[in-house]
Amino acid sequence: MGDVLWTPPADVRERSRIGAYLRWLAEHRGLEFADYAALWEWSVTDLDGFWRSVWDHFGVVAHTEPTATLADPAMPGARWFPGATLNYAENVLRMPGLGDDDPVVIAHGQTRAPQTLTAAGLREQVRRVAAGLRRLGVGPGDRVAAYAPNIPETYVLLLATASLGAIFSSCAPEFGTRSVTDRWRQIEPKVLVAVDGYRYGDKPVDRRGEVAAIRAALPSLEHTVAVAYLDPAGPAPDGALPWAELAAPTDEPLTFAGVPFDHPLYVLYSSGTTGLPKPIVHGHGGILLEHLKMLALHHDLGPGDRFFWFTTTGWMMWNFLVSAPAVGAAIVLFDGNPGHPDLGGLWRLAAETGTTYFGTSAPFLLACRKAGLVPREVADLSALRGVGSTGAPLPAEGFTWVYEAVGTDLQLQSLSGGTDVCTGFVGGVPLLPVHAGEITCRALGARVEARSADGTPVLGELGELVITAPMPSMPVGFWNDTDGSRYREAYFELYPGVWRHGDWITINERGGCVITGRSDATLNRGGVRLGTAEFYSVVEGLDEVVDSVVVHLEDDEGGAGELLLFVVLADGLELDDALRKKICRELRTALSPRHVPDEIHQVRAVPRTLSAKKLEVPVKKILTGTPVDDAAAKGALANPESLTAFAAFAQRRPAPEAPARS
């Protein structure tokens, strides 16, 4: 059991939004729950009752009311809120609890001066851009693509697109041309909005060449809109409309198309590390309800809050972040290098913007810890009451560091979910204490279970993470997957009717969760499944090791196979026998003899996606002979050159001996 690092205040039910929700359930539904476990159990067994309560409690604005809550619970293909019509943008722009002059978008970055949009200013920008899109012939079902960073224009474009019933898709401008076209050729956008470049730290990055290549590769494009971001005085590319013209003054009122609950809102993409990225279609209603639930009831956000998450527009956490005005919270946007001029930069940003909830990735928190940073000493974080961590498992030492170095009174919420559901299905909640190294709970309405190899549910044991009841934010489907076969294959092939997510999870008796890595990257030593997260926690806890990746190469003959560890060392260090022995000793002592690698090798970099996730499976494929270009889509990587070292290593390794003929 992890140490208790934070305990809810005695009056948490009086002070929190989930407490208000519990009082509402008692008054309007006659339901009372002694604790979170009882509330969760109800939320995943009475799906009709729970999700309708979310709709009613938050006062979803609908054009027509639903005739039912869950018409068909079968997965895949569950039918939610039939008959309802609504609009995501209308519900976000309601901004409950915010006055016209209250700031709602606070944008900082390394390319231009800070910007702030008030509630009235945001509505006005969306009104103008929606009118501009109409002038370009955009209507319901048309696709609008943004090759743009985390700036107000991208957010305004999303809301304006959604207001028309058109479909939004974004790629961060650090994505390479091939990565972008692999995504957008599938959805055939009508309009492209693109920046000319950006500044990453103090380095200007010109993207005009990439924009030209993207335009040339998308025959569906009818219009391009240019945002002069890197060079505000620069001319728009030939045939492109300046953003100022798209957002020109107009008398057209702001209106919202009433669309069905499952009408496509935006298309997100799997990481695309192998093969074409999966185009995951999310709907207006499912995203709205899921984000209302998570942002208010789990993250406790509302009027007076300023919500920050370090993300790019190519990661689903951006889509999660920008829903926060729907619960009355302002959002803090940041575009740039999070390590510039040093790792204290984002913490100083939090102080400057009055951030009350600071979201980031586990690797960022661990990097701060390793650098010896004490954020509360470099910035006034007195407004901060929540810290969120996702993208990778956060080990116990990461939890402890947050409470020692950031603040003792805040609630740390480690969460895990995915692009597939555009949310976290395990995370934190104000009603429960925080235990070191542990995700606090399964989210309301998310019937998450662990399953053993034979498919039976297990408690207190490592198992395959599955979801056994539908959630409204599960994808509407994949784009152009007319018979649903790609969608079924992605999530429902192993356990028919049950969503298999692809992670290993342990759920303890009090409902706490530990994610231990991707199930397709499992280390299976002698029949014992080992997650990679705890492995990295030990190895990267050493001062000498900056980063690492571990893979297990199975033995077709049923033996233990080979466990290979690759390490990135601190500047000036070379891997020698003494350090190899130290790493092995630490793994044996902290974990078990099964965790000791057969070989340890030094590399310059670990391959990561643009959202900083390690590429264990592509590395494994390369080491077993798959060509680099087939093992990973380089444009989806932050550092594609890192793969060459593994290819060279694979060529140097002796080929496995062929089995003797009988």
ZIRARA-V587595 format. One record per residue. N is the residue number from 1. SS is DSSP state (helix for helix, strand for strand, loop for the rest). PHI is phi in degrees with one decimal (* if undefined). D_LAST is the distance of its C-alpha to the last C-alpha in Angstrom with 2 decimals. Layout:
N:SS:PHI:D_LAST / N:SS:PHI:D_LAST
This chain:
1:loop:*:52.17 / 2:loop:-70.2:53.40 / 3:loop:-59.5:56.95 / 4:strand:-78.5:59.58 / 5:strand:-104.7:60.94 / 6:strand:-152.7:63.29 / 7:loop:-124.0:65.06 / 8:loop:-59.8:66.86 / 9:loop:-63.4:70.66 / 10:loop:-59.9:72.50 / 11:loop:-99.4:74.06 / 12:helix:-58.8:70.87 / 13:helix:-70.5:71.54 / 14:helix:-84.0:74.96 / 15:helix:-99.5:73.81 / 16:loop:-103.3:70.53 / 17:helix:-71.6:69.81 / 18:helix:-71.2:67.41 / 19:helix:-64.4:70.31 / 20:helix:-62.7:72.50 / 21:helix:-65.0:69.85 / 22:helix:-62.4:69.75 / 23:helix:-64.9:73.55 / 24:helix:-63.2:73.37 / 25:helix:-60.5:70.87 / 26:helix:-65.8:73.27 / 27:helix:-76.0:76.27 / 28:helix:-99.3:74.88 / 29:helix:-120.8:72.10 / 30:loop:67.5:73.23 / 31:loop:-109.8:69.92 / 32:loop:-131.3:69.75 / 33:loop:-128.8:66.74 / 34:loop:-71.0:66.81 / 35:loop:-155.7:64.11 / 36:helix:-64.4:61.53 / 37:helix:-58.4:58.79 / 38:helix:-69.0:60.98 / 39:helix:-63.3:61.83 / 40:helix:-61.1:58.18 / 41:helix:-57.6:57.24 / 42:helix:-64.0:60.04 / 43:helix:-66.4:59.07 / 44:helix:-105.3:55.54 / 45:helix:-109.1:56.51 / 46:loop:-102.1:59.76 / 47:helix:-61.4:58.60 / 48:helix:-59.2:61.67 / 49:helix:-64.4:64.04 / 50:helix:-67.6:62.55 / 51:helix:-69.4:62.13 / 52:helix:-68.2:65.50 / 53:helix:-66.4:67.02 / 54:helix:-64.3:65.65 / 55:helix:-55.6:67.21 / 56:helix:-75.3:70.54 / 57:helix:-61.3:70.75 / 58:loop:-90.3:70.35 / 59:loop:61.1:72.52 / 60:loop:-53.3:70.18 / 61:loop:-82.7:72.35 / 62:strand:-119.7:71.46 / 63:strand:-83.3:73.06 / 64:strand:-134.2:72.20 / 65:loop:-78.7:71.09 / 66:loop:-71.0:67.81 / 67:loop:-89.2:67.94 / 68:loop:-160.4:65.21 / 69:loop:-96.7:62.97 / 70:strand:-126.1:59.46 / 71:strand:-75.4:59.46 / 72:strand:-148.1:55.73 / 73:loop:-85.6:53.53 / 74:loop:-67.0:50.16 / 75:loop:-112.5:47.68 / 76:loop:-76.9:47.16 / 77:loop:101.7:50.55 / 78:loop:-57.1:52.98 / 79:strand:-109.4:56.55 / 80:strand:-103.7:59.01 / 81:loop:45.5:62.81 / 82:loop:-61.3:63.23 / 83:loop:87.0:66.55 / 84:loop:-74.5:67.12 / 85:strand:-127.3:68.04 / 86:strand:-161.9:68.41 / 87:loop:-146.3:67.82 / 88:helix:-56.0:65.89 / 89:helix:-63.0:68.26 / 90:helix:-62.2:71.32 / 91:helix:-72.6:70.05 / 92:helix:-68.6:69.15 / 93:loop:-76.4:72.49 / 94:loop:-66.6:74.40 / 95:loop:45.0:73.77 / 96:loop:-58.0:75.31 / 97:loop:87.0:77.60 / 98:loop:-105.3:77.96 / 99:loop:-82.9:81.28 / 100:loop:-55.6:81.70 / 101:loop:-93.6:82.33 / 102:loop:-77.3:79.48 / 103:strand:-62.5:76.68 / 104:strand:-127.4:73.42 / 105:strand:-127.4:71.39 / 106:strand:-119.0:71.57 / 107:strand:-115.6:69.62 / 108:strand:-124.3:69.01 / 109:strand:-174.0:66.95 / 110:loop:-107.2:66.87 / 111:loop:-105.8:67.97 / 112:loop:-150.1:71.36 / 113:loop:-65.7:73.93 / 114:loop:-57.9:73.34 / 115:strand:-129.7:74.23 / 116:strand:-132.3:75.29 / 117:strand:-112.7:75.63 / 118:strand:-78.1:77.79 / 119:helix:-58.7:77.08 / 120:helix:-65.0:79.71 / 121:helix:-64.7:78.39 / 122:helix:-65.1:74.84 / 123:helix:-59.7:76.13 / 124:helix:-64.8:78.28 / 125:helix:-63.8:75.42 / 126:helix:-64.7:73.22 / 127:helix:-58.5:76.18 / 128:helix:-66.3:76.67 / 129:helix:-70.2:73.02 / 130:helix:-61.2:72.52 / 131:helix:-63.9:75.54 / 132:helix:-62.8:74.11 / 133:helix:-64.9:70.82 / 134:helix:-60.3:72.84 / 135:helix:-61.0:74.70 / 136:loop:-84.5:71.36 / 137:loop:86.7:70.61 / 138:loop:-80.0:68.12 / 139:loop:-141.9:67.99 / 140:loop:-52.1:65.81 / 141:loop:89.0:62.12 / 142:loop:-70.1:62.47 / 143:strand:-103.9:60.25 / 144:strand:-120.0:61.79 / 145:strand:-112.4:59.58 / 146:strand:-118.9:60.54 / 147:strand:-102.3:59.16 / 148:loop:-153.8:61.21 / 149:loop:-84.9:61.12 / 150:loop:-81.0:62.34 / 151:loop:-130.5:66.00 / 152:helix:-56.2:68.71 / 153:helix:-58.0:68.41 / 154:helix:-65.6:64.79 / 155:helix:-66.4:65.84 / 156:helix:-59.2:68.90 / 157:helix:-63.1:66.79 / 158:helix:-56.5:64.39 / 159:helix:-67.4:67.34 / 160:helix:-65.5:69.20 / 161:helix:-61.0:66.16 / 162:helix:-63.9:65.58 / 163:helix:-61.1:69.28 / 164:loop:-87.8:69.01 / 165:loop:80.1:65.93 / 166:loop:-81.5:64.00 / 167:strand:-118.5:60.53 / 168:strand:-100.3:59.97 / 169:strand:-151.6:57.02 / 170:strand:-129.9:57.01 / 171:strand:-129.8:54.98 / 172:loop:-67.7:56.02 / 173:loop:-69.5:57.22 / 174:loop:-79.1:54.67 / 175:loop:-64.0:52.04 / 176:loop:-73.9:51.09 / 177:helix:-55.5:51.92 / 178:helix:-62.8:48.40 / 179:helix:-60.1:48.09 / 180:helix:-68.0:51.43 / 181:helix:-69.4:50.93 / 182:helix:-59.0:47.48 / 183:helix:-78.8:49.40 / 184:helix:-84.8:52.62 / 185:helix:-62.1:51.47 / 186:helix:-70.2:50.02 / 187:helix:-105.5:53.42 / 188:loop:51.8:55.75 / 189:loop:-68.1:58.67 / 190:loop:-90.6:62.22 / 191:strand:-127.6:63.70 / 192:strand:-115.8:62.34 / 193:strand:-112.5:64.17 / 194:strand:-140.8:63.13 / 195:strand:-86.3:64.37 / 196:loop:-84.1:64.95 / 197:strand:160.8:63.20 / 198:strand:-161.8:63.50 / 199:strand:-114.2:63.95 / 200:strand:-113.8:61.21 / 201:loop:68.0:63.04 / 202:loop:-101.9:65.31 / 203:strand:-105.2:63.04 / 204:strand:-75.0:64.03 / 205:strand:-123.8:61.16 / 206:strand:-81.9:62.26 / 207:loop:-116.3:60.32 / 208:helix:-63.2:62.47 / 209:helix:-64.6:59.83 / 210:helix:-65.1:57.22 / 211:helix:-61.7:59.75 / 212:helix:-62.0:60.47 / 213:helix:-66.8:56.78 / 214:helix:-64.5:56.33 / 215:helix:-60.0:59.39 / 216:helix:-67.0:58.14 / 217:helix:-89.4:54.75 / 218:loop:-118.4:56.30 / 219:loop:-64.7:58.12 / 220:loop:-72.9:59.13 / 221:loop:-65.6:61.51 / 222:loop:-106.4:65.18 / 223:strand:-146.0:66.66 / 224:strand:-123.1:65.89 / 225:strand:-114.3:67.91 / 226:strand:-103.1:68.10 / 227:strand:-102.6:68.61 / 228:loop:-80.9:70.15 / 229:loop:-96.6:68.59 / 230:loop:-71.8:67.88 / 231:loop:-125.0:70.96 / 232:loop:-57.8:73.54 / 233:loop:-92.9:75.82 / 234:loop:-72.5:73.17 / 235:loop:-75.7:73.45 / 236:loop:-71.5:71.20 / 237:loop:-59.8:68.66 / 238:loop:-53.4:69.83 / 239:loop:77.3:70.07 / 240:strand:-100.3:69.42 / 241:strand:-95.1:71.83 / 242:strand:-65.5:72.86 / 243:helix:-53.5:72.12 / 244:helix:-58.7:75.89 / 245:helix:-76.0:76.43 / 246:helix:-60.5:73.78 / 247:loop:-99.3:75.53 / 248:loop:-67.4:79.05 / 249:loop:-55.5:81.92 / 250:loop:-157.7:82.30 / 251:loop:-92.9:84.24 / 252:loop:-63.5:81.29 / 253:loop:-72.8:80.76 / 254:loop:-82.0:77.49 / 255:loop:-124.9:76.01 / 256:loop:-130.8:72.73 / 257:loop:-71.2:70.83 / 258:loop:-80.0:70.07 / 259:strand:-118.4:66.42 / 260:strand:-58.7:64.18 / 261:loop:-49.8:62.40 / 262:loop:-98.7:59.01 / 263:loop:-64.1:60.46 / 264:strand:-58.2:58.37 / 265:strand:-98.5:59.88 / 266:strand:-151.1:57.39 / 267:strand:-112.6:53.87 / 268:strand:-104.8:51.74 / 269:strand:-132.3:48.31 / 270:loop:-62.6:45.02 / 271:loop:-60.9:44.36 / 272:loop:67.3:42.50 / 273:loop:-70.4:40.09 / 274:loop:-136.7:37.48 / 275:loop:68.5:38.48 / 276:loop:-69.6:42.02 / 277:loop:-60.3:43.96 / 278:loop:-75.0:44.48 / 279:strand:-84.8:48.21 / 280:strand:-94.2:49.21 / 281:strand:-94.0:52.53 / 282:strand:-110.0:54.85 / 283:strand:-101.5:57.97 / 284:helix:-54.4:61.58 / 285:helix:-71.5:61.92 / 286:helix:-63.2:58.62 / 287:helix:-65.5:58.94 / 288:helix:-59.3:62.59 / 289:helix:-65.0:62.12 / 290:helix:-62.0:59.10 / 291:helix:-73.5:60.87 / 292:helix:-57.1:64.14 / 293:helix:-61.9:62.32 / 294:helix:-69.2:60.33 / 295:helix:-67.6:63.05 / 296:helix:-87.5:65.85 / 297:helix:-80.2:64.38 / 298:helix:-97.6:61.58 / 299:loop:-86.4:62.82 / 300:loop:60.5:66.45 / 301:loop:-94.6:67.72 / 302:loop:-169.3:71.09 / 303:loop:-52.8:74.44 / 304:loop:97.4:75.11 / 305:loop:-88.6:71.47 / 306:strand:-125.2:70.00 / 307:strand:-105.9:66.27 / 308:strand:-121.3:64.09 / 309:strand:-140.4:60.37 / 310:loop:-73.6:58.94 / 311:loop:-159.0:57.00 / 312:loop:-105.0:56.79 / 313:loop:-76.1:57.27 / 314:loop:-97.6:53.54 / 315:loop:-123.0:52.66 / 316:helix:-61.4:53.45 / 317:helix:-65.6:55.54 / 318:helix:-66.4:58.19 / 319:helix:-63.1:58.44 / 320:helix:-69.5:58.69 / 321:helix:-55.8:61.33 / 322:loop:-78.7:63.60 / 323:loop:-82.2:63.98 / 324:helix:-59.7:65.99 / 325:helix:-58.5:69.43 / 326:helix:-63.4:68.74 / 327:helix:-107.6:69.32 / 328:loop:90.4:72.22 / 329:loop:-96.1:70.48 / 330:strand:-80.2:70.93 / 331:strand:-117.4:67.92 / 332:strand:-110.5:67.49 / 333:strand:-101.8:65.56 / 334:strand:-138.6:64.28 / 335:strand:-126.6:62.87 / 336:loop:153.3:61.73 / 337:loop:-85.6:59.77 / 338:loop:-67.3:59.67 / 339:loop:-99.9:59.49 / 340:loop:-112.0:62.60 / 341:loop:-76.0:64.72 / 342:loop:-160.2:62.86 / 343:loop:-68.1:61.01 / 344:loop:-80.5:64.40 / 345:helix:-58.8:65.24 / 346:helix:-69.0:64.05 / 347:helix:-68.7:65.69 / 348:helix:-67.2:68.95 / 349:helix:-60.6:68.56 / 350:helix:-59.1:68.32 / 351:helix:-65.7:71.57 / 352:helix:-65.1:73.32 / 353:helix:-96.1:72.46 / 354:loop:68.1:73.06 / 355:loop:-58.9:69.48 / 356:loop:-102.6:69.13 / 357:strand:-135.2:65.39 / 358:strand:-110.9:63.08 / 359:strand:-105.9:59.59 / 360:strand:-157.0:56.87 / 361:strand:-106.6:53.19 / 362:helix:-60.0:51.51 / 363:helix:-58.5:50.54 / 364:helix:-66.6:54.26 / 365:helix:-61.7:55.40 / 366:helix:-69.2:52.85 / 367:helix:-66.4:53.90 / 368:helix:-61.3:57.52 / 369:helix:-62.2:56.66 / 370:helix:-64.8:54.76 / 371:loop:-78.0:57.72 / 372:loop:75.5:60.04 / 373:loop:-72.6:62.05 / 374:loop:-120.9:64.53 / 375:helix:-54.9:65.51 / 376:helix:-67.9:68.52 / 377:helix:-91.9:69.97 / 378:helix:-104.9:69.67 / 379:loop:-153.4:70.79 / 380:loop:-81.9:73.01 / 381:loop:-104.3:70.55 / 382:loop:-64.5:73.11 / 383:loop:-79.6:72.67 / 384:loop:-76.4:68.93 / 385:loop:-125.8:67.95 / 386:strand:-144.8:64.36 / 387:strand:-127.5:61.27 / 388:strand:-113.3:58.18 / 389:strand:-137.0:54.67 / 390:strand:-152.4:51.70 / 391:loop:92.8:48.91 / 392:loop:-166.2:46.71 / 393:loop:-62.6:46.81 / 394:loop:-100.2:49.77 / 395:loop:-74.5:48.98 / 396:helix:-55.7:51.56 / 397:helix:-67.1:52.92 / 398:helix:-68.3:53.73 / 399:helix:-59.4:55.73 / 400:helix:-61.0:57.55 / 401:helix:-61.7:58.43 / 402:helix:-57.6:60.01 / 403:helix:-73.4:62.29 / 404:helix:-80.9:63.17 / 405:helix:-108.5:63.67 / 406:loop:-105.2:64.60 / 407:loop:180.0:66.58 / 408:loop:-87.8:66.76 / 409:loop:-100.3:68.24 / 410:loop:-81.7:65.99 / 411:strand:-100.6:63.18 / 412:strand:-90.8:59.73 / 413:strand:-119.7:57.55 / 414:strand:-88.1:53.88 / 415:loop:-135.7:52.52 / 416:strand:-143.6:49.36 / 417:strand:-166.6:49.00 / 418:strand:173.3:48.14 / 419:loop:-56.8:49.15 / 420:loop:-61.7:47.89 / 421:loop:-118.1:50.79 / 422:loop:52.3:53.06 / 423:strand:-168.3:53.87 / 424:strand:-103.8:52.68 / 425:strand:-98.0:51.58 / 426:strand:-130.3:51.56 / 427:strand:-172.7:54.36 / 428:loop:-115.3:57.65 / 429:loop:-157.3:60.84 / 430:loop:-61.5:64.30 / 431:loop:-79.9:64.36 / 432:loop:-120.7:61.54 / 433:loop:-70.2:61.15 / 434:strand:-101.8:58.77 / 435:strand:-105.8:56.11 / 436:loop:-57.0:54.46 / 437:loop:77.0:51.03 / 438:loop:-130.1:51.29 / 439:strand:-73.3:51.98 / 440:loop:-64.5:54.89 / 441:strand:-160.6:54.24 / 442:strand:-84.3:52.84 / 443:loop:-69.0:55.33 / 444:loop:-56.7:57.66 / 445:loop:77.7:56.30 / 446:loop:-113.5:52.68 / 447:loop:-84.8:50.65 / 448:strand:-88.1:47.88 / 449:strand:-135.4:45.30 / 450:strand:-105.3:42.15 / 451:strand:-121.9:39.19 / 452:loop:-77.1:36.22 / 453:loop:-59.5:32.65 / 454:loop:-90.9:33.32 / 455:loop:92.0:36.53 / 456:loop:-89.9:39.13 / 457:strand:-64.4:42.08 / 458:strand:-130.7:42.14 / 459:loop:-124.8:45.01 / 460:loop:76.8:44.73 / 461:loop:-130.2:41.00 / 462:strand:-66.4:39.11 / 463:strand:-150.6:38.40 / 464:strand:-72.9:38.06 / 465:strand:-75.1:41.56 / 466:strand:-130.5:42.71 / 467:strand:-121.4:46.12 / 468:loop:-105.0:46.78 / 469:loop:-141.0:50.18 / 470:loop:-68.5:51.45 / 471:loop:-120.7:53.50 / 472:loop:-60.3:56.06 / 473:loop:-91.8:54.67 / 474:loop:-60.8:51.19 / 475:loop:-57.0:50.89 / 476:loop:-60.8:52.80 / 477:strand:157.6:49.60 / 478:strand:-101.0:48.00 / 479:loop:-62.9:50.05 / 480:loop:62.7:49.31 / 481:loop:-99.3:46.74 / 482:loop:-61.0:48.66 / 483:loop:-96.0:46.29 / 484:loop:74.4:45.40 / 485:helix:-69.4:41.65 / 486:helix:-65.4:41.23 / 487:helix:-64.9:43.32 / 488:helix:-62.3:41.40 / 489:helix:-62.7:38.05 / 490:helix:-67.9:39.45 / 491:helix:-126.6:40.67 / 492:loop:-120.9:40.00 / 493:loop:-73.7:36.42 / 494:loop:-73.2:34.93 / 495:loop:-123.5:37.86 / 496:loop:-54.4:39.88 / 497:loop:79.8:43.57 / 498:loop:-128.8:43.01 / 499:strand:-77.3:43.20 / 500:strand:-101.2:40.23 / 501:strand:-89.8:41.50 / 502:strand:101.0:38.50 / 503:strand:-117.7:39.83 / 504:strand:-91.0:39.11 / 505:strand:-140.2:42.26 / 506:strand:-117.7:43.54 / 507:strand:-112.4:46.74 / 508:loop:-90.4:48.74 / 509:loop:-65.9:51.17 / 510:loop:-95.3:54.16 / 511:loop:95.2:52.51 / 512:loop:-69.3:51.76 / 513:strand:-129.5:48.63 / 514:strand:-128.9:46.29 / 515:strand:-92.0:44.07 / 516:strand:-119.6:41.13 / 517:strand:112.1:39.75 / 518:strand:-72.7:37.86 / 519:helix:-70.1:35.17 / 520:helix:-83.4:33.02 / 521:helix:-117.0:33.27 / 522:loop:-64.3:32.42 / 523:strand:-95.7:30.95 / 524:strand:-109.8:28.42 / 525:strand:-104.0:27.69 / 526:loop:60.0:25.69 / 527:loop:85.9:26.88 / 528:strand:-101.9:30.48 / 529:strand:-82.9:32.09 / 530:strand:-120.4:34.40 / 531:loop:-78.0:37.02 / 532:helix:-84.7:37.86 / 533:helix:-61.6:41.65 / 534:helix:-68.7:42.05 / 535:helix:-60.5:39.75 / 536:helix:-65.2:42.09 / 537:helix:-58.8:45.13 / 538:helix:-74.5:44.22 / 539:helix:-63.6:43.03 / 540:loop:-80.4:45.91 / 541:loop:-76.1:48.35 / 542:loop:-75.6:48.13 / 543:loop:-59.9:50.97 / 544:loop:-75.7:48.75 / 545:strand:-102.1:46.47 / 546:strand:-90.0:47.89 / 547:strand:-156.7:44.91 / 548:strand:-161.5:41.18 / 549:strand:-144.7:38.08 / 550:strand:-125.1:34.92 / 551:strand:-135.2:31.54 / 552:strand:-115.2:28.35 / 553:strand:-97.8:25.05 / 554:loop:-68.0:22.54 / 555:loop:-102.0:19.08 / 556:loop:-61.4:16.58 / 557:loop:-87.3:14.62 / 558:loop:90.9:17.90 / 559:loop:-78.5:19.39 / 560:loop:-74.1:23.01 / 561:loop:72.8:22.59 / 562:strand:-120.4:25.34 / 563:strand:-105.6:29.04 / 564:strand:-114.1:31.02 / 565:strand:-115.4:34.81 / 566:strand:-118.4:37.09 / 567:strand:-123.6:40.76 / 568:strand:-103.6:44.00 / 569:strand:-101.2:46.42 / 570:loop:-59.4:50.21 / 571:loop:-51.0:52.05 / 572:loop:86.7:51.86 / 573:loop:-96.2:48.98 / 574:loop:-120.0:45.76 / 575:loop:-71.7:42.67 / 576:loop:-128.3:42.39 / 577:helix:-62.1:40.68 / 578:helix:-64.2:43.69 / 579:helix:-70.8:43.51 / 580:helix:-58.3:39.75 / 581:helix:-65.1:40.38 / 582:helix:-63.8:43.28 / 583:helix:-61.9:41.29 / 584:helix:-62.8:38.52 / 585:helix:-62.7:41.24 / 586:helix:-63.5:43.01 / 587:helix:-66.9:39.93 / 588:helix:-64.8:38.97 / 589:helix:-73.0:42.59 / 590:helix:-79.0:43.48 / 591:loop:-116.9:40.28 / 592:loop:-170.9:37.42 / 593:helix:-59.4:34.79 / 594:helix:-65.8:32.30 / 595:helix:-85.0:34.48 / 596:loop:-75.4:34.17 / 597:loop:-71.0:32.39 / 598:loop:-75.4:29.66 / 599:strand:-141.9:31.57 / 600:strand:-126.8:35.12 / 601:strand:-132.2:36.38 / 602:strand:-94.6:39.85 / 603:loop:-130.3:40.64 / 604:loop:-79.6:44.05 / 605:loop:-157.6:43.83 / 606:loop:-95.8:41.82 / 607:loop:-65.5:41.58 / 608:strand:-135.9:43.84 / 609:strand:-73.3:45.16 / 610:loop:-66.3:48.87 / 611:loop:-100.4:49.43 / 612:loop:75.8:47.83 / 613:loop:-86.5:44.58 / 614:strand:-70.1:41.54 / 615:loop:-101.2:38.70 / 616:helix:-68.7:35.71 / 617:helix:-66.7:33.50 / 618:helix:-59.3:34.18 / 619:helix:-60.5:33.54 / 620:helix:-61.0:30.15 / 621:helix:-63.2:29.37 / 622:helix:-62.0:30.55 / 623:helix:-68.5:28.45 / 624:loop:-104.5:25.27 / 625:loop:105.5:26.23 / 626:loop:-73.6:28.78 / 627:loop:-59.1:31.79 / 628:helix:-55.0:34.95 / 629:helix:-66.0:36.90 / 630:helix:-88.2:34.35 / 631:helix:-80.1:33.90 / 632:loop:-153.2:37.64 / 633:loop:-84.3:40.93 / 634:helix:-58.7:42.82 / 635:helix:-66.3:46.21 / 636:helix:-90.3:45.56 / 637:strand:-102.0:45.11 / 638:loop:-73.3:47.91 / 639:loop:-141.8:46.19 / 640:helix:-59.3:43.63 / 641:helix:-63.2:43.59 / 642:helix:-65.9:41.83 / 643:helix:-72.0:38.52 / 644:helix:-63.8:38.26 / 645:helix:-63.3:37.61 / 646:helix:-74.4:34.46 / 647:helix:-65.1:33.27 / 648:helix:-64.5:33.96 / 649:helix:-62.4:32.17 / 650:helix:-62.2:29.04 / 651:helix:-69.4:29.17 / 652:helix:-77.8:29.53 / 653:loop:-71.5:26.61 / 654:loop:-66.1:23.36 / 655:loop:-66.5:20.69 / 656:loop:-63.0:17.97 / 657:loop:-67.6:14.87 / 658:loop:-72.5:12.04 / 659:loop:-64.4:8.99 / 660:loop:-64.7:6.37 / 661:loop:-73.0:3.77 / 662:loop:-84.0:0.00
